Amino acid sequence: MVRKVWIGIIIAIIIGLVAAVWIRQSPKPVEPNIKTSNLEIGVILPLTGGAASLGKASLSGMQLAIEEYNSAKTAGGPTVDLAVEDDQAQPAKAVAAFQKLIVTPGVRLVLGPLTSGSTLAVAPLAGKNHVVILSPGGSAPAITNAGNYVFRNELSEAYGARAQAELAFSRLGFKSVALLYVNNEYGVGTVSVFRKRFEELSGRIVADEGFNAGATDFRSALAKIKAAKPGAIFVVFQDEIVNILKQRIELGISASVYTTPVFEDPANLKTLGPLAEGVIYTYYGSFSPDAQTGATADFVAAYKKRFGNAPTYYAALGYDAARIEIAALQSAQFDLEKVKDSMYRIRNFPGVTGETSFDHNGDVTKPVSLKIVQGGRFVAH
């Protein structure tokens, strides 16, 4: 009996020694917060589909910022690369893109998604997996409460749409407005805030028409709006504005068109020509592609040299987003576990779209101004 016990003990010792040797020699899994000579930041943007022009511009801005960092980085600092995924502005595809990115060791930072719906879809996964995301375009009010790993350097429509309503009523003198908006988180969230504030100011909403993203025929909705005789049409869109403006003229609607910062895209001027004249829109922040001095002028010159065309609003937002994440990484000494806290400590970051500081919800504040198309150019109103 004693012999059997000793044999059992000896076997257990041998098994333990073999296991210890195997564990010591086996490759260790890569921890997500280790510091390496190469650091990969994920990117989720719409590069095909209806919002592709916005996503491509934003990606160009990000690429320029990363190239500038890599060329100027100090000895010992990691080289930063971008791992880019296309979500086509579709929430389900954004989730798939996010899941693909985070299985790659080291990807614990994501630039994007760009659109509100995709940002909200990814937000729960960001919190669950401790991945910081920074959206350069998500403006739906709901993003404010989407989690403490979610940041954006675009203004929330909780502030932006409120300002849009105040400017419409007080500055532009519109006392009655028709709503025409894309039926998603961005469009519904924006008009909800706009409607509430406009009616508080004693303005009247005389028509309320939603449409699906990617729609091309707006004649029925525009006919109803024409019958309501509004002072202006407040249009919230992703990539549908060209057909809206063309069909507005076909139906003989004279009401002013009032819209959002998304309108400031040179492609709209090129496609619409004279039909863009007189369109009024709000603008967030202080970026101007016509800047002659300072950091903004330097950015515009560098962007033109790199890509052969002037940067758009979304190119500037993408550029700032990438630079903000780099600044947070540097502040955290490239420890990915500390980047979230570094993001919350960002104060008065000197971006080309204006100074950026994050509040406790990862939101920013920026000035809201009016612009208009005159003589084929985007100018201050």
N, C-alpha and C positions, 0 to 999 in steps of 0.2 A: 504493500500500500504506500509506504514511504517512498519506495522507488518510483512509483507512478507519479506521485506528487512532484518529486524532483525532476522527472522527465518533463512534466507539464510546465514547470517553472522555466526550465532551460529552453523549451520550445517558445514560450512567451517572450523570453529575453531575445532570442534569435530573431523572432518576428519584429520586435520593437526596433532592434538594431538595423534590420533591413529597411524598415519603413523610414527610419530617420535618415539613412543614407539616400533613399529614393527622393524624399522631400527636399533634401539639401541639394541634390543634383538636378531636380526638375526645374524647368524655367518658371520663374515667378510671373504671375499675371501683371500686366502694366497697369499701374494705378493712374486714375484720371488726373491727379493733381501733381504728377511729377514734372520737374523742369527738364526740358530737353533743348537740344540745339536747333530743333525745328518745331514750330508750334502751328497747329492747324486750326483755323477759325471756320466754322460752318457758315454757309450762306444759303438762305431760302428766299427766292424771289420769283416773280412771274416773268419768265424769259420767252415764253410762247403764250398764245392766247390773247384775250382781250386787253389785258393790262401790260402787255409785253414792252411797250414803249417806255412805261414808267420803270419797270423792272430792269431793263437794259441800261437805262440812264443811271439808275441807282447803283448797279453793279460797276459801271465805268468809274463812278466816283469812288467806290470802295477800292477798286483795283489801283487807282492812282494813289490813294492814301497809303495802301500797303506797300506799293513800290517806293514811295517816298520814305517810309519808315525803314524798309530793308536797305536802301542805299545810304541811309544816314545813321543806322544803328551803331551803337558802341560795341567795342570788343566784348564778347561774352554774352551779348544779348541774342536771343533766339531769332532765327529767320522765321518770318510769318508767311504762311501760305493760306489760300482760300480754297475750301472744298465747296463747290457750288452745286446747288440742286434747284431744279425748276418746279414750282408748284402750280403754275398756270393760274394763279389767284384762286385756286380751289382748295377749300379747307381739308378735304380728305387727302389730297396729294401733298399738302403741307405736312400733315401728320406722318405720311409715309416717308417723306424726305427727312423729317426730323429723326424718325426711328432709324433710318439708314445712316445718318450722320453720327449719332451718339454711340453706335456700336464700334466705331473706329476709335482706338485708344487715343486719349488726349483731347478729343473734341468736346469741350465743355463750354464753349462760347459760340453763339450763333448770331449773325447779322441777319435780321429779318425775323419773321416774314414781313412783307411790305404791306399787304392789305389787312384790313381789320378782321375779316372772317377767318383768314388763315392764322393770324396772330392769336385770336381767341381759341382756335382749335388746338394750337400747339401749347398754349400756356399751361394747362394742367400737367402735361408731360414734362415741361421745363421744370416745374416745381418738384415733381416726383423724382426726377433724375438729377436735380441740382445743376441744371444747365442755364446759364444766363442768356437771355435773348434780348436783343435791342432792335426794335422795329423802327425803320426810317420813314414809315408812312401810315401806320395804323392809327386812326384818329377816333374810332368809335368810343363813346363814353364808357362802355362796359370794360374796356381794357384797364381802366384805373384800378379795378378790383380783381384783376386776373391772376394775382399772385406776386410774391416778393422776389421772383426771379425774372420778372417781366419789366422791361424798360422801353421807352420810346423817345425819340428826339423830334417827333412831330407833335403839334399841339392837339390836345384832346378837343373834340367837338363840344364837350361840356362847356368849354370856354370859347372855342372858335365859332360854333354855331350861334351861341348867345350873342357874341360880338357881331356876327353877320346880321342877325335880326335887328340889333340896335343901329347898325350902320344903314341898313335898308330903310328903317323907319325915320330915323333922325337926320342922317346925312343925305340920303338919296331921295327922301320924301315919298317913298312908296307906302301908301296906306292900305292897299289891297294886293295880295300876292297869291299866285297859284303855285302849288308844289308839284314838281315832276322829278322823281327820284328813283334810283336803282334800289330794288327790293332786297337788300342784304343788310348786314350789321352796320356797315358804314352809312348807307343811304337812310335807313330807318332811324338810326341813332341821331344822325345829323338833323333831319327834318323834325324829329320829336323835340329836340332842344330849341330849334329855330321857331317852331310853331308856338311853343309855350311862351317864349320871350316876346315874340311879335304880338301875340294876343294880349300879353300883359301891358304892352305899350299902346293898346287899343287898335292895333292893326287887324285887318280881316284876312283870313285864309278863305279864298273863294273857290278853290278847286284843289283836289288832293289825288294825284295820279302816280301810282308806282309802276315799275316795269322790271322785267327780269334782266339780269346781267347778260350783255351780249345781244340784246334786242336790236332790231333794225327798223321796225315799223312803228312809228309813234303817232300816226295820223289820227287814230281814234281818240287817244288821250289829248292830243293838241286841239282837236275839234271841240272837246268838252271845255278845255281851257279857254279857247277863243270865245265860246258862248258865255263864259263867266266874266269876261271883260276885266281881267286883272291889270293892275298898274305895272306888274312885273311877273316874270316866271322865275322862280328859284329852282335851278336845275342842279341836282346832285347826281353825278355820273362817274363811271370808271373809264369807259372808252367809247361811249355812245353819242358824244356831243355833236359829231359831224352830221349824222343823220337827223338829229333833233333840230339843228339849226337850218338845215336844208328844207326839211318838211315844214318848219315854222314859216318860212318864206313862201313855200308852195301854197299854204293855207291862208296866206295874207294876214298873219298875226303881227300886230304892231307893238305889242307889249315888250318892254325891255327884258333882256335876258341877264339874270344875275346868278353867278355861280361860284365855285370854290377854287382853291389854289391849283387843283388838278388841271385847270384850263390852260395854265401857262406852260405850253409845250409848243415849240416852234413848228412841229408837224401840223398842229391845228391851223396855224396861220397859212402854211403852205397849202394845205388841203382845202381850206375854206375860202381863202382869198377875201374878197369884199364882204362875204357873209359873216366874217368874224368882227367886222367893224362895229364898235359900240357895245360889244359884250363887256359887262362889268363883272369883276370877280374880287373876292377877298384874297389877301396874301398874308401868309404867316412868316414872321421873322424879317430879316433885313437883307437877304441875299439879292444881289443884282448882277446879271451877266455883263452889265455896262460899267461896272466899277472901274475906276481909273487908278486908284491908289490902294495901298494896304494889302492885307492878307487875301482879301477877296479877289483883288485884281491879279495877284500872284497865282491864285488857284485857277482863275479863268484862263490865264495865259498858259499855264501848265496843262490844263485840260485840253485846250485847243491844240497845243503841240502834240499831245499824246493821242487824241482821238479825231482831230481834224474838224471839230465843230464846237460850238459854244455849249457850255454846260446848262442844263435845265434845273428847275427847282428840285427835282428828285435826284439829279446827279449831285447837287450840293448837299442834300440830306444824306445821301449814301456816303459821301466823302466825310462829312462830319461824324456820322455813326461809326465808321471805321476808325477815325482818329480818336474818338471818345473811348472806344474799347481798347485801343493801344495805350491811351493815357491811363486807363484803369489797370491794365496789365502791368505797366511800368510802376505804378504806385504800389501794386501788390507784389512787386519784385518777381513777376511772372509766376507766382504761386496761384494756380487756378482755383484753389479752395478759398482764396481771399478776394477774388475779383468782384463778387457780388457786393461785398462791403465797400470796396473801392469805388464801385459805380455810384453808390449812395452818397459817397463823399465828394463826387464831382461838383464843383462850384465855379460858376462863371467861366466855363470852358470857352475859349475864344474861337468859336466856329465861324464858318463863312455864312451860316444862316442866322447868326446872332449868338449871344452868350447863352450857354446851356448849363442849367443846374437841375438836378433831379430832386423831387420831393419824396416823401416816405412811400408814395405809391409808384415811383418810377416815372412820374409825369414831369413835363416841363411847362414853363410859361414863356410866351413869345408875344410880341406886339402883333396886332391885326390891322391891316391897312387895306385901302381900296386901290385897285388898278383897273385899267380899261384898255381896249384895243383902239388905237387911233393911228391912222396912216400906215396900217399894217404892222404896227409895233405894240408891244406891251409897255404901257407907261403908267405912271402914278396918276390917280384920279383926283 
